[in-house]
Amino acid sequence: MKFITMCLGALIFLAYPSSNAQTKSQQSTDAQSYFNGEQLLQHIKTLSSDEFEGRQTGTKGGIKAKQYIIEQFQDLDVSPLGDSFEQKFSFESRDKMYQAANVLGLIKGSEFPDSYIVISAHYDHLGISVKESQTDRIYNGADDDASGTSALFSFAEYFKNNPPKHSVILAAFDSEELGLRGSKYFVDHAIVPQEAIMVNLNMDMISRNTKNELYAVGTRYNETLKQLISNFKPSGKVKLLTGHDGKDGKQNWTGSSDHGSFHNKKIPFLYFGVEDHDDYHKATDHYENIHPEFYKATVGLIISVFREIDAIQIKK
């Protein structure tokens, strides 16, 4: 999250009127039944283990993370967006050449197959510190952003029994920490037409918060999303907040993660994330420091948000 350090209970999906309609509280609980919560935790634990060496772009750990994501997509019956799951690209940064790859999966829409919702997270992190004096040198990036990447697998689980109306691109972006390079490459070299992308839902740091708060950023820029979120009546422990959009005196997160690349192309977005914590961009961002129940609840919440968005058309 935030490649420069300074630079929605669960949301309830729309219920059709019926004599046996569920209460919002029941719906909120059901949101977590769409995926295996323990498997979600296992994914984040694995991706943030020392075995992946901090998942820095182009390194052995980064390549291992890429392959792990591909294997999970295959196991969950996700199709590749293009000829393969990989969208390879290269770039130079600080006199160094990087070989990178986004991992892009596709779930075909049942009603609007030519309209796309991009659900994204970045899988790269900061790698291994070069400071020999540093005892804990591996930047595991559990919250940032193994949390968002692992949530992509929960979405894939959900889609196996709940086909989306719009086509969904599950995007694991590379090189976010190096300037949003992966998402920038994706929107500049889109495999599907830019105008066919209805909205981006980006997840970056969603697994821990001592106040049980999750932000949904982006409503300032789109009236449909603003109305959708403002009409939400929270139920449960997770508090859904808006802000961090340049209008409330807080740090502006409009361009802080991969959703910024979509915003620059005038594509509506919602960014889900938490406030920075003491382990942000530190080697102490370990699996042991996430908040498991909060994390499972936020993923259920975001899936509920998706259900509402998938049921409508968003005007740009």
Secondary structure, 3 states (H helix, E strand, C coil): CCCCCCCCCCCCCCCCCCCCCCCHHHHHHHHHHHCCHHHHHHHHHHHCCHHHHHHCCCCHHHHHHHHHHHHHHHHCCCEECCCCCEEEEEEEECCEEEEEEEEEEEECCCCEEEEEEEEEEECCCCEECCCCCCCCCEECCHHHHHHHHHHHHHHHHHHHHCCCCEEEEEEEECCHHHCCHHHHHHHHCCCCCHHHEEEEEEECCCCCCCCCEEEEECHHHCHHHHHHHHCCCCCCCCEEECCCCCCCCCCCCCCCCCHHHHHCCCCCEEEEECCCCCCCCCCCCCHHHCCHHHHHHHHHHHHHHHHHHHCCCCCC
